[in-house]
Amino acid sequence: MKKILLTLLVLTTQVIAAEPLRLATFRADVTPPVGSPLCGGLVKPVVGVSEPLLALGVVILSDDMPVVLCAFDWCEIRAADHLRVRELLAKAAGTTPERVAVHSLHQHNAPIADREVTKIMEPHQIAVTDIEWTERAFQGVAQSIAAAIPHAQPLTHLTVGEGKVEQVASNRRILGDNGKIAKMRLSSTKDPVLRELPDGQIDSMLKTICFWNGETKLASLHYYATHPMSFYGDGMVTHDFVGIARERRTKDEGVPHIYFTGCGGNIAAGKYNDGTKESRVRLGEQIYAAMVASEKQMKRAELNRIEWRATPVLFKPDSEFPEERMMKVIENTQTLASTRIAAALRVGFIRHCAAGVPIQLTSLHLGDDVCLLHLPGETFIEYQLFAQQQRPGSFVATASYGDGATGYIPLEKSFAEGGYEPTQAYAAPESEKVMKATIVELLRAK
């Protein structure tokens, strides 16, 4: 059944936890080989590995079908590849793809998975995705899930907390007096004027959820909103500063720590990052400190019920960028490869929508007051803050960078303001309406 832009169909499954739930954790290496494209061919391909890239997650098992939450150390997983990986992980976990949330952390010295865009660019000999290796990587994550489920442990309760992140995030979009974007402060800057400007609108809190079996911690999930890059483009695969913090916490406790990037579409470390190796270390220390702080004064949350909600949405492509014109850009050999790739990513989204394939937004309700929200694309921080407003007094953690086919998802007014992000937003400006309406339904209290 096709869904139009403003149609919402919420599929809900609720389980009353009469008996203990169970939790399995999984960890798989998804590091690309030397020569593989990084960031969809927009940066130098792999020449070496600084740190291995991982796919990490949990499977929650109950009397109903399992739920899978998975985070990849990749830049993006898009369209047909996002559907494919969810199908594989669902089969491994004994569930359906609608109950699988897969998110990328969005490091840039990391792969973009989009087989359809790769096929568009193949005649032009521009590499976007290593399709065969990507399939093997997906299969490896599925195998890690299948191996983990027999070792699932009882899940008795949760604890939740948050810690303030100091001197990491800043808003990328700096408005001038005329209401237009005057300057962009991206992932790094050496410009002292840009660095002295205020943080702008961000969400400074890192949120953490811990799963427990009695007195034994099973896993910690962390959520924070910023582009997770200190520097990139040198061909050295890295999980960057958020991965550094995550792996340090995992080593501290011998317990899996899993990180999800929130609505960081217009958020980056530019104010506090000059692009040096020293900055990467310092940013990692700041994230690590917030992870530790978030777990110091945690509140216990009972697991009397779990509920999964899924809303498939067919977004409308931005009519300002028709496929015919984008194909001319792709075919122009005098145009920069990066411009041609950007056009191909947009064409991929247009064709995905034309095929009537929706993009899924979901939420997981754990007990009465803990809500996990899963969004597609590079969503702006305003959507994360809007989500929190829907459940005052509840613990709402948001993961963005699900299906990356949409590109950026700004606010409607952002298109008139200008700046970089609207030029890479493939869905129509009125997508803000359906995004917010869907969030309301996904977080609505029962």
C-alpha positions as a Markdown table, in Angstrom:
| # | Residue | x | y | z |
|---|---|---|---|---|
| 1 | Met | 0.0 | 0.0 | 0.0 |
| 2 | Lys | 1.4 | 3.4 | -1.0 |
| 3 | Lys | 1.6 | 6.2 | 1.5 |
| 4 | Ile | 1.5 | 9.8 | 0.6 |
| 5 | Leu | 3.4 | 12.6 | 2.3 |
| 6 | Leu | 0.9 | 13.4 | 5.0 |
| 7 | Thr | -0.5 | 9.9 | 5.6 |
| 8 | Leu | 0.5 | 8.3 | 9.0 |
| 9 | Leu | 0.1 | 4.6 | 9.7 |
| 10 | Val | 1.3 | 3.7 | 13.1 |
| 11 | Leu | 1.8 | 0.0 | 13.7 |
| 12 | Thr | 1.9 | -0.8 | 17.4 |
| 13 | Thr | 2.7 | -3.9 | 19.4 |
| 14 | Gln | 2.6 | -3.9 | 23.2 |
| 15 | Val | 3.9 | -6.6 | 25.5 |
| 16 | Ile | 3.1 | -6.7 | 29.2 |
| 17 | Ala | 6.2 | -8.1 | 30.8 |
| 18 | Ala | 4.6 | -10.9 | 32.9 |
| 19 | Glu | 7.9 | -12.8 | 32.8 |
| 20 | Pro | 11.4 | -11.4 | 32.5 |
| 21 | Leu | 12.4 | -10.1 | 29.2 |
| 22 | Arg | 15.8 | -11.2 | 27.8 |
| 23 | Leu | 18.6 | -9.1 | 26.2 |
| 24 | Ala | 21.3 | -10.2 | 23.8 |
| 25 | Thr | 24.2 | -7.9 | 22.7 |
| 26 | Phe | 26.2 | -8.2 | 19.5 |
| 27 | Arg | 29.4 | -6.7 | 18.0 |
| 28 | Ala | 30.7 | -7.1 | 14.5 |
| 29 | Asp | 33.6 | -5.7 | 12.6 |
| 30 | Val | 32.5 | -3.7 | 9.5 |
| 31 | Thr | 35.8 | -2.2 | 8.5 |
| 32 | Pro | 36.2 | -1.7 | 4.8 |
| 33 | Pro | 39.2 | -3.0 | 2.9 |
| 34 | Val | 42.0 | -0.9 | 1.4 |
| 35 | Gly | 40.8 | 0.8 | -1.8 |
| 36 | Ser | 37.1 | 0.9 | -0.8 |
| 37 | Pro | 35.3 | 4.2 | -1.3 |
| 38 | Leu | 34.7 | 6.4 | 1.8 |
| 39 | Cys | 31.9 | 8.8 | 2.3 |
| 40 | Gly | 30.4 | 7.7 | -1.0 |
| 41 | Gly | 33.4 | 8.6 | -3.0 |
| 42 | Leu | 33.4 | 12.2 | -1.7 |
| 43 | Val | 36.8 | 11.8 | 0.1 |
| 44 | Lys | 40.0 | 9.7 | -0.4 |
| 45 | Pro | 39.4 | 5.9 | -0.4 |
| 46 | Val | 40.8 | 3.6 | 2.3 |
| 47 | Val | 44.5 | 3.6 | 2.6 |
| 48 | Gly | 44.7 | 2.3 | 6.2 |
| 49 | Val | 42.9 | 1.8 | 9.4 |
| 50 | Ser | 43.2 | 4.0 | 12.5 |
| 51 | Glu | 40.5 | 2.1 | 14.4 |
| 52 | Pro | 38.3 | -0.7 | 13.2 |
| 53 | Leu | 34.7 | 0.2 | 12.4 |
| 54 | Leu | 32.0 | -1.7 | 14.4 |
| 55 | Ala | 28.3 | -2.5 | 14.2 |
| 56 | Leu | 27.0 | -2.8 | 17.8 |
| 57 | Gly | 23.6 | -3.4 | 19.2 |
| 58 | Val | 21.1 | -5.2 | 21.3 |
| 59 | Val | 18.2 | -7.6 | 20.8 |
| 60 | Ile | 15.3 | -7.4 | 23.2 |
| 61 | Leu | 13.4 | -10.7 | 23.4 |
| 62 | Ser | 10.0 | -11.1 | 24.8 |
| 63 | Asp | 6.8 | -13.2 | 24.3 |
| 64 | Asp | 6.3 | -11.2 | 21.1 |
| 65 | Met | 8.7 | -10.8 | 18.2 |
| 66 | Pro | 12.2 | -9.4 | 19.1 |
| 67 | Val | 13.3 | -5.8 | 18.7 |
| 68 | Val | 16.8 | -5.0 | 17.3 |
| 69 | Leu | 18.6 | -1.7 | 17.9 |
| 70 | Cys | 21.9 | -1.4 | 15.9 |
| 71 | Ala | 24.5 | 1.3 | 15.4 |
| 72 | Phe | 27.0 | 1.2 | 12.6 |
| 73 | Asp | 30.3 | 3.2 | 12.5 |
| 74 | Trp | 29.4 | 4.2 | 8.9 |
| 75 | Cys | 28.6 | 7.5 | 7.3 |
| 76 | Glu | 25.2 | 6.4 | 6.0 |
| 77 | Ile | 23.1 | 3.4 | 5.0 |
| 78 | Arg | 20.6 | 4.4 | 2.4 |
| 79 | Ala | 17.4 | 3.2 | 0.6 |
| 80 | Ala | 17.8 | -0.4 | -0.8 |
| 81 | Asp | 20.8 | -1.1 | 1.4 |
| 82 | His | 18.9 | 0.1 | 4.6 |
| 83 | Leu | 16.0 | -2.3 | 3.6 |
| 84 | Arg | 18.5 | -5.1 | 3.0 |
| 85 | Val | 20.4 | -4.8 | 6.2 |
| 86 | Arg | 17.1 | -4.7 | 8.2 |
| 87 | Glu | 15.9 | -7.8 | 6.4 |
| 88 | Leu | 19.1 | -9.7 | 7.2 |
| 89 | Leu | 19.2 | -8.6 | 10.9 |
| 90 | Ala | 15.4 | -9.4 | 11.3 |
| 91 | Lys | 15.9 | -12.9 | 9.9 |
| 92 | Ala | 18.8 | -13.5 | 12.2 |
| 93 | Ala | 16.8 | -12.3 | 15.3 |
| 94 | Gly | 13.6 | -14.1 | 14.4 |
| 95 | Thr | 11.6 | -10.9 | 13.9 |
| 96 | Thr | 10.4 | -8.6 | 11.1 |
| 97 | Pro | 12.2 | -5.7 | 9.4 |
| 98 | Glu | 9.7 | -3.3 | 10.8 |
| 99 | Arg | 11.1 | -4.1 | 14.3 |
| 100 | Val | 14.7 | -3.4 | 13.4 |
| 101 | Ala | 16.2 | 0.1 | 13.9 |
| 102 | Val | 19.6 | 0.5 | 12.1 |
| 103 | His | 21.5 | 3.8 | 12.5 |
| 104 | Ser | 24.8 | 5.1 | 11.3 |
| 105 | Leu | 27.0 | 7.3 | 13.5 |
| 106 | His | 28.0 | 9.4 | 10.4 |
| 107 | Gln | 31.8 | 9.5 | 10.7 |
| 108 | His | 33.1 | 10.6 | 7.3 |
| 109 | Asn | 36.2 | 8.4 | 7.0 |
| 110 | Ala | 33.6 | 5.5 | 6.7 |
| 111 | Pro | 31.4 | 4.0 | 4.0 |
| 112 | Ile | 28.1 | 5.1 | 2.5 |
| 113 | Ala | 26.1 | 2.1 | 1.5 |
| 114 | Asp | 23.8 | 2.8 | -1.5 |
| 115 | Arg | 23.9 | 0.2 | -4.2 |
| 116 | Glu | 21.4 | 1.9 | -6.4 |
| 117 | Val | 23.4 | 5.1 | -6.6 |
| 118 | Thr | 26.5 | 3.0 | -7.2 |
| 119 | Lys | 24.8 | 1.6 | -10.3 |
| 120 | Ile | 23.9 | 5.1 | -11.5 |
| 121 | Met | 27.6 | 6.1 | -11.3 |
| 122 | Glu | 29.1 | 2.9 | -12.6 |
| 123 | Pro | 29.0 | 4.0 | -16.3 |
| 124 | His | 30.9 | 7.1 | -15.3 |
| 125 | Gln | 33.6 | 5.0 | -13.4 |
| 126 | Ile | 33.0 | 6.8 | -10.1 |
| 127 | Ala | 32.9 | 4.5 | -7.0 |
| 128 | Val | 30.3 | 5.2 | -4.3 |
| 129 | Thr | 29.9 | 1.8 | -2.6 |
| 130 | Asp | 31.7 | -1.5 | -2.7 |
| 131 | Ile | 28.5 | -3.5 | -3.2 |
| 132 | Glu | 29.9 | -7.0 | -2.7 |
| 133 | Trp | 31.9 | -6.1 | 0.4 |
| 134 | Thr | 28.9 | -4.3 | 1.9 |
| 135 | Glu | 26.8 | -7.4 | 1.5 |
| 136 | Arg | 29.4 | -9.5 | 3.3 |
| 137 | Ala | 29.5 | -6.9 | 6.1 |
| 138 | Phe | 25.7 | -7.0 | 6.5 |
| 139 | Gln | 25.9 | -10.8 | 6.6 |
| 140 | Gly | 28.6 | -10.7 | 9.2 |
| 141 | Val | 26.4 | -8.5 | 11.5 |
| 142 | Ala | 23.5 | -10.9 | 11.0 |
| 143 | Gln | 25.7 | -13.8 | 12.0 |
| 144 | Ser | 26.8 | -12.0 | 15.1 |
| 145 | Ile | 23.1 | -11.6 | 16.1 |
| 146 | Ala | 22.4 | -15.3 | 15.5 |
| 147 | Ala | 25.4 | -16.2 | 17.6 |
| 148 | Ala | 24.4 | -13.8 | 20.4 |
| 149 | Ile | 20.8 | -14.8 | 20.9 |
| 150 | Pro | 21.4 | -18.2 | 22.6 |
| 151 | His | 23.4 | -16.3 | 25.2 |
| 152 | Ala | 20.6 | -13.8 | 26.0 |
| 153 | Gln | 20.2 | -12.9 | 29.7 |
| 154 | Pro | 17.2 | -11.9 | 31.7 |
| 155 | Leu | 16.4 | -8.2 | 31.5 |
| 156 | Thr | 14.9 | -7.2 | 34.8 |
| 157 | His | 15.0 | -3.3 | 34.7 |
| 158 | Leu | 16.5 | -0.2 | 33.4 |
| 159 | Thr | 18.4 | 2.8 | 34.7 |
| 160 | Val | 18.5 | 6.1 | 32.9 |
| 161 | Gly | 20.6 | 9.3 | 33.3 |
| 162 | Glu | 22.2 | 12.2 | 31.5 |
| 163 | Gly | 25.4 | 14.1 | 31.6 |
| 164 | Lys | 26.3 | 17.5 | 30.2 |
| 165 | Val | 28.8 | 17.5 | 27.3 |
| 166 | Glu | 31.2 | 20.4 | 27.7 |
| 167 | Gln | 32.8 | 22.2 | 24.7 |
| 168 | Val | 31.9 | 19.8 | 21.9 |
| 169 | Ala | 28.7 | 20.8 | 20.0 |
| 170 | Ser | 27.9 | 24.1 | 18.3 |
| 171 | Asn | 25.3 | 25.1 | 15.7 |
| 172 | Arg | 26.6 | 25.1 | 12.2 |
| 173 | Arg | 24.2 | 27.7 | 10.9 |
| 174 | Ile | 24.9 | 31.4 | 11.8 |
| 175 | Leu | 22.1 | 33.8 | 10.9 |
| 176 | Gly | 22.8 | 37.4 | 9.8 |
| 177 | Asp | 20.6 | 40.4 | 10.6 |
| 178 | Asn | 18.6 | 39.8 | 7.4 |
| 179 | Gly | 17.5 | 36.3 | 8.6 |
| 180 | Lys | 19.7 | 34.6 | 6.1 |
| 181 | Ile | 22.7 | 32.3 | 6.8 |
| 182 | Ala | 25.7 | 34.6 | 7.0 |
| 183 | Lys | 28.3 | 32.0 | 7.9 |
| 184 | Met | 28.6 | 28.2 | 8.3 |
| 185 | Arg | 30.7 | 26.7 | 11.1 |
| 186 | Leu | 31.2 | 23.1 | 10.1 |
| 187 | Ser | 33.1 | 20.3 | 11.8 |
| 188 | Ser | 36.3 | 22.2 | 12.3 |
| 189 | Thr | 37.5 | 25.8 | 12.0 |
| 190 | Lys | 40.7 | 27.8 | 12.7 |
| 191 | Asp | 38.9 | 31.1 | 12.2 |
| 192 | Pro | 39.0 | 32.8 | 15.6 |
| 193 | Val | 35.9 | 34.9 | 14.8 |
| 194 | Leu | 33.8 | 31.8 | 14.2 |
| 195 | Arg | 35.1 | 30.1 | 17.2 |
| 196 | Glu | 34.2 | 33.0 | 19.5 |
| 197 | Leu | 30.6 | 33.1 | 18.4 |
| 198 | Pro | 28.1 | 31.5 | 20.8 |
| 199 | Asp | 27.2 | 27.8 | 20.7 |
| 200 | Gly | 23.8 | 28.5 | 19.2 |
| 201 | Gln | 21.0 | 26.1 | 19.6 |
| 202 | Ile | 22.2 | 22.6 | 20.6 |
| 203 | Asp | 21.2 | 19.9 | 23.0 |
| 204 | Ser | 24.1 | 19.7 | 25.5 |
| 205 | Met | 22.9 | 16.6 | 27.3 |
| 206 | Leu | 24.2 | 13.1 | 26.6 |
| 207 | Lys | 21.5 | 10.6 | 27.5 |
| 208 | Thr | 22.2 | 7.0 | 28.7 |
| 209 | Ile | 20.0 | 3.9 | 29.2 |
| 210 | Cys | 21.4 | 0.9 | 31.0 |
| 211 | Phe | 19.9 | -2.6 | 30.8 |
| 212 | Trp | 20.2 | -4.8 | 33.9 |
| 213 | Asn | 19.8 | -8.4 | 35.0 |
| 214 | Gly | 19.5 | -7.9 | 38.7 |
| 215 | Glu | 22.8 | -6.4 | 39.9 |
| 216 | Thr | 24.5 | -7.2 | 36.7 |
| 217 | Lys | 24.7 | -4.5 | 34.0 |
| 218 | Leu | 24.2 | -5.9 | 30.5 |
| 219 | Ala | 24.7 | -2.9 | 28.3 |
| 220 | Ser | 24.7 | 0.9 | 28.1 |
| 221 | Leu | 23.2 | 2.9 | 25.3 |
| 222 | His | 24.3 | 6.5 | 24.8 |
| 223 | Tyr | 22.7 | 9.3 | 22.7 |
| 224 | Tyr | 24.2 | 12.7 | 21.8 |
| 225 | Ala | 23.6 | 15.1 | 18.9 |
| 226 | Thr | 26.6 | 16.3 | 16.9 |
| 227 | His | 28.4 | 15.5 | 13.6 |
| 228 | Pro | 31.0 | 13.1 | 15.0 |
| 229 | Met | 34.0 | 14.2 | 13.0 |
| 230 | Ser | 37.2 | 15.9 | 14.1 |
| 231 | Phe | 39.1 | 15.6 | 10.8 |
| 232 | Tyr | 38.7 | 13.3 | 7.8 |
| 233 | Gly | 39.6 | 12.9 | 4.1 |
| 234 | Asp | 43.1 | 11.3 | 4.6 |
| 235 | Gly | 41.9 | 7.8 | 3.8 |
| 236 | Met | 42.5 | 6.5 | 7.4 |
| 237 | Val | 39.4 | 4.7 | 8.5 |
| 238 | Thr | 38.3 | 5.8 | 12.0 |
| 239 | His | 35.4 | 5.8 | 14.4 |
| 240 | Asp | 36.6 | 9.2 | 15.5 |
| 241 | Phe | 36.1 | 10.9 | 18.8 |
| 242 | Val | 32.7 | 9.4 | 19.7 |
| 243 | Gly | 34.0 | 5.9 | 19.0 |
| 244 | Ile | 37.1 | 6.6 | 21.1 |
| 245 | Ala | 34.9 | 7.5 | 24.1 |
| 246 | Arg | 32.6 | 4.5 | 23.5 |
| 247 | Glu | 35.4 | 2.0 | 23.3 |
| 248 | Arg | 37.1 | 3.4 | 26.4 |
| 249 | Arg | 33.9 | 3.0 | 28.4 |
| 250 | Thr | 33.5 | -0.6 | 27.1 |
| 251 | Lys | 37.1 | -1.3 | 28.2 |
| 252 | Asp | 36.5 | 0.3 | 31.6 |
| 253 | Glu | 33.6 | -2.1 | 32.5 |
| 254 | Gly | 33.9 | -5.1 | 30.2 |
| 255 | Val | 30.2 | -4.3 | 29.3 |
| 256 | Pro | 29.0 | -3.3 | 25.9 |
| 257 | His | 28.6 | 0.5 | 25.4 |
| 258 | Ile | 26.7 | 1.5 | 22.3 |
| 259 | Tyr | 26.5 | 5.0 | 20.9 |
| 260 | Phe | 23.8 | 6.6 | 18.7 |
| 261 | Thr | 24.1 | 10.0 | 17.0 |
| 262 | Gly | 21.1 | 12.2 | 17.7 |
| 263 | Cys | 19.7 | 15.0 | 15.5 |
| 264 | Gly | 23.0 | 16.4 | 14.5 |
| 265 | Gly | 22.2 | 17.7 | 11.0 |
| 266 | Asn | 22.9 | 21.3 | 11.9 |
| 267 | Ile | 25.3 | 20.5 | 14.8 |
| 268 | Ala | 29.0 | 20.0 | 14.7 |
| 269 | Ala | 32.2 | 20.5 | 16.7 |
| 270 | Gly | 33.4 | 23.6 | 14.7 |
| 271 | Lys | 33.5 | 26.0 | 17.6 |
| 272 | Tyr | 35.8 | 23.7 | 19.7 |
| 273 | Asn | 37.7 | 21.8 | 17.0 |
| 274 | Asp | 40.7 | 23.1 | 14.9 |
| 275 | Gly | 41.0 | 19.8 | 13.0 |
| 276 | Thr | 44.2 | 18.6 | 14.8 |
| 277 | Lys | 44.9 | 15.2 | 16.3 |
| 278 | Glu | 45.0 | 16.8 | 19.7 |
| 279 | Ser | 41.5 | 18.1 | 19.2 |
| 280 | Arg | 40.3 | 14.6 | 18.4 |
| 281 | Val | 41.7 | 13.3 | 21.7 |
| 282 | Arg | 40.2 | 16.2 | 23.6 |
| 283 | Leu | 36.7 | 15.8 | 22.1 |
| 284 | Gly | 36.8 | 12.1 | 22.9 |
| 285 | Glu | 37.6 | 12.9 | 26.5 |
| 286 | Gln | 34.7 | 15.3 | 26.7 |
| 287 | Ile | 32.2 | 12.7 | 25.4 |
| 288 | Tyr | 33.8 | 10.1 | 27.7 |
| 289 | Ala | 33.4 | 12.4 | 30.7 |
| 290 | Ala | 29.7 | 13.0 | 29.9 |
| 291 | Met | 29.1 | 9.2 | 29.6 |
| 292 | Val | 30.6 | 8.7 | 33.0 |
| 293 | Ala | 28.6 | 11.6 | 34.5 |
| 294 | Ser | 25.4 | 10.2 | 33.0 |
| 295 | Glu | 25.7 | 7.0 | 34.9 |
| 296 | Lys | 26.7 | 8.5 | 38.3 |
| 297 | Gln | 23.1 | 9.5 | 39.4 |
| 298 | Met | 20.9 | 7.1 | 37.4 |
| 299 | Lys | 17.2 | 6.6 | 38.1 |
| 300 | Arg | 15.7 | 3.1 | 38.1 |
| 301 | Ala | 12.9 | 2.4 | 35.6 |
| 302 | Glu | 10.7 | -0.6 | 35.9 |
| 303 | Leu | 10.0 | -2.7 | 32.8 |
| 304 | Asn | 6.3 | -3.4 | 33.3 |
| 305 | Arg | 5.7 | -3.2 | 29.5 |
| 306 | Ile | 7.4 | -2.7 | 26.2 |
| 307 | Glu | 5.8 | -1.2 | 23.1 |
| 308 | Trp | 7.1 | -0.9 | 19.6 |
| 309 | Arg | 5.6 | 1.6 | 17.2 |
| 310 | Ala | 6.4 | 2.0 | 13.5 |
| 311 | Thr | 5.3 | 4.5 | 10.9 |
| 312 | Pro | 6.2 | 4.1 | 7.2 |
| 313 | Val | 6.2 | 7.5 | 5.4 |
| 314 | Leu | 6.7 | 8.2 | 1.7 |
| 315 | Phe | 8.4 | 11.5 | 1.6 |
| 316 | Lys | 7.9 | 13.8 | -1.4 |
| 317 | Pro | 11.1 | 14.8 | -3.4 |
| 318 | Asp | 12.0 | 18.5 | -3.6 |
| 319 | Ser | 10.6 | 19.6 | -6.9 |
| 320 | Glu | 13.3 | 22.3 | -7.3 |
| 321 | Phe | 15.7 | 19.5 | -8.3 |
| 322 | Pro | 14.0 | 17.3 | -11.0 |
| 323 | Glu | 15.6 | 14.0 | -12.0 |
| 324 | Glu | 16.2 | 15.1 | -15.6 |
| 325 | Arg | 18.3 | 18.1 | -14.6 |
| 326 | Met | 20.2 | 16.0 | -12.0 |
| 327 | Met | 21.1 | 13.4 | -14.7 |
| 328 | Lys | 22.6 | 16.1 | -16.8 |
| 329 | Val | 24.8 | 17.0 | -13.9 |
| 330 | Ile | 25.9 | 13.4 | -13.5 |
| 331 | Glu | 26.6 | 13.1 | -17.2 |
| 332 | Asn | 28.7 | 16.3 | -17.4 |
| 333 | Thr | 32.3 | 15.1 | -17.3 |
| 334 | Gln | 33.6 | 18.6 | -16.8 |
| 335 | Thr | 31.8 | 18.8 | -13.5 |
| 336 | Leu | 33.5 | 17.9 | -10.2 |
| 337 | Ala | 33.1 | 14.3 | -9.1 |
| 338 | Ser | 31.7 | 15.5 | -5.8 |
| 339 | Thr | 29.0 | 17.5 | -7.5 |
| 340 | Arg | 28.1 | 14.5 | -9.7 |
| 341 | Ile | 27.9 | 12.2 | -6.7 |
| 342 | Ala | 25.6 | 14.6 | -4.9 |
| 343 | Ala | 23.3 | 14.7 | -7.9 |
| 344 | Ala | 23.3 | 10.9 | -8.0 |
| 345 | Leu | 22.4 | 10.6 | -4.3 |
| 346 | Arg | 19.4 | 12.9 | -5.0 |
| 347 | Val | 18.4 | 10.9 | -8.1 |
| 348 | Gly | 18.5 | 7.7 | -5.9 |
| 349 | Phe | 16.1 | 9.3 | -3.5 |
| 350 | Ile | 13.8 | 10.4 | -6.3 |
| 351 | Arg | 13.6 | 6.9 | -7.7 |
| 352 | His | 13.2 | 5.4 | -4.3 |
| 353 | Cys | 10.1 | 7.6 | -3.7 |
| 354 | Ala | 8.8 | 6.9 | -7.3 |
| 355 | Ala | 8.9 | 3.2 | -6.5 |
| 356 | Gly | 6.5 | 3.8 | -3.6 |
| 357 | Val | 9.0 | 2.6 | -1.0 |
| 358 | Pro | 8.4 | 4.3 | 2.4 |
| 359 | Ile | 11.0 | 5.2 | 5.0 |
| 360 | Gln | 10.3 | 3.9 | 8.5 |
| 361 | Leu | 10.2 | 6.0 | 11.7 |
| 362 | Thr | 9.9 | 4.0 | 14.9 |
| 363 | Ser | 9.8 | 4.3 | 18.7 |
| 364 | Leu | 10.4 | 1.9 | 21.5 |
| 365 | His | 8.6 | 2.5 | 24.8 |
| 366 | Leu | 10.3 | 0.8 | 27.8 |
| 367 | Gly | 8.0 | 0.9 | 30.8 |
| 368 | Asp | 5.9 | 4.0 | 31.3 |
| 369 | Asp | 8.4 | 6.8 | 30.9 |
| 370 | Val | 11.3 | 5.7 | 28.8 |
| 371 | Cys | 11.0 | 6.4 | 25.0 |
| 372 | Leu | 13.6 | 5.7 | 22.3 |
| 373 | Leu | 12.8 | 7.5 | 19.0 |
| 374 | His | 14.4 | 6.5 | 15.7 |
| 375 | Leu | 14.5 | 9.0 | 12.8 |
| 376 | Pro | 15.9 | 8.9 | 9.3 |
| 377 | Gly | 18.4 | 11.2 | 7.5 |
| 378 | Glu | 20.4 | 14.1 | 8.9 |
| 379 | Thr | 17.7 | 15.7 | 11.0 |
| 380 | Phe | 18.0 | 19.1 | 12.5 |
| 381 | Ile | 18.4 | 19.5 | 16.3 |
| 382 | Glu | 15.0 | 21.1 | 16.5 |
| 383 | Tyr | 13.3 | 17.7 | 15.9 |
| 384 | Gln | 15.1 | 16.2 | 18.9 |
| 385 | Leu | 14.0 | 19.1 | 21.1 |
| 386 | Phe | 10.5 | 18.9 | 19.7 |
| 387 | Ala | 10.4 | 15.2 | 20.6 |
| 388 | Gln | 11.4 | 15.9 | 24.2 |
| 389 | Gln | 8.6 | 18.4 | 24.4 |
| 390 | Gln | 6.0 | 15.7 | 23.6 |
| 391 | Arg | 6.7 | 13.8 | 26.8 |
| 392 | Pro | 7.6 | 16.3 | 29.6 |
| 393 | Gly | 8.8 | 14.4 | 32.6 |
| 394 | Ser | 9.7 | 11.3 | 30.5 |
| 395 | Phe | 13.1 | 10.2 | 29.4 |
| 396 | Val | 13.2 | 10.6 | 25.6 |
| 397 | Ala | 16.4 | 9.6 | 23.7 |
| 398 | Thr | 16.6 | 10.2 | 19.9 |
| 399 | Ala | 18.7 | 8.4 | 17.3 |
| 400 | Ser | 18.9 | 10.0 | 13.9 |
| 401 | Tyr | 20.8 | 8.9 | 10.8 |
| 402 | Gly | 18.5 | 5.9 | 10.1 |
| 403 | Asp | 17.7 | 5.5 | 6.4 |
| 404 | Gly | 20.0 | 8.2 | 4.9 |
| 405 | Ala | 18.2 | 8.4 | 1.6 |
| 406 | Thr | 16.6 | 11.7 | 2.5 |
| 407 | Gly | 19.8 | 13.6 | 3.0 |
| 408 | Tyr | 19.3 | 16.5 | 5.4 |
| 409 | Ile | 15.9 | 17.1 | 6.9 |
| 410 | Pro | 15.9 | 20.8 | 7.9 |
| 411 | Leu | 13.0 | 22.9 | 9.0 |
| 412 | Glu | 10.7 | 24.4 | 6.3 |
| 413 | Lys | 12.0 | 27.8 | 7.1 |
| 414 | Ser | 15.6 | 26.7 | 6.6 |
| 415 | Phe | 15.2 | 26.6 | 2.8 |
| 416 | Ala | 14.5 | 30.4 | 2.8 |
| 417 | Glu | 17.4 | 31.0 | 5.2 |
| 418 | Gly | 19.8 | 29.3 | 2.8 |
| 419 | Gly | 23.1 | 27.7 | 3.8 |
| 420 | Tyr | 24.6 | 24.3 | 2.9 |
| 421 | Glu | 22.1 | 21.9 | 4.4 |
| 422 | Pro | 19.0 | 22.8 | 2.2 |
| 423 | Thr | 21.1 | 22.2 | -0.9 |
| 424 | Gln | 21.6 | 18.6 | 0.2 |
| 425 | Ala | 18.0 | 18.0 | 1.5 |
| 426 | Tyr | 16.3 | 15.7 | -1.0 |
| 427 | Ala | 12.8 | 15.7 | 0.5 |
| 428 | Ala | 10.5 | 18.6 | 0.0 |
| 429 | Pro | 10.5 | 21.6 | 2.5 |
| 430 | Glu | 7.0 | 20.6 | 3.8 |
| 431 | Ser | 8.5 | 17.4 | 5.2 |
| 432 | Glu | 8.7 | 19.2 | 8.5 |
| 433 | Lys | 5.0 | 18.8 | 8.9 |
| 434 | Val | 5.0 | 15.0 | 8.4 |
| 435 | Met | 8.1 | 14.6 | 10.6 |
| 436 | Lys | 6.5 | 16.4 | 13.5 |
| 437 | Ala | 3.1 | 14.7 | 13.1 |
| 438 | Thr | 4.8 | 11.3 | 13.0 |
| 439 | Ile | 6.9 | 12.2 | 16.1 |
| 440 | Val | 3.8 | 13.1 | 18.0 |
| 441 | Glu | 2.1 | 9.8 | 17.2 |
| 442 | Leu | 5.2 | 7.8 | 17.9 |
| 443 | Leu | 5.7 | 9.4 | 21.4 |
| 444 | Arg | 2.0 | 9.8 | 22.3 |
| 445 | Ala | 1.3 | 8.6 | 25.9 |
| 446 | Lys | -1.1 | 5.7 | 26.1 |
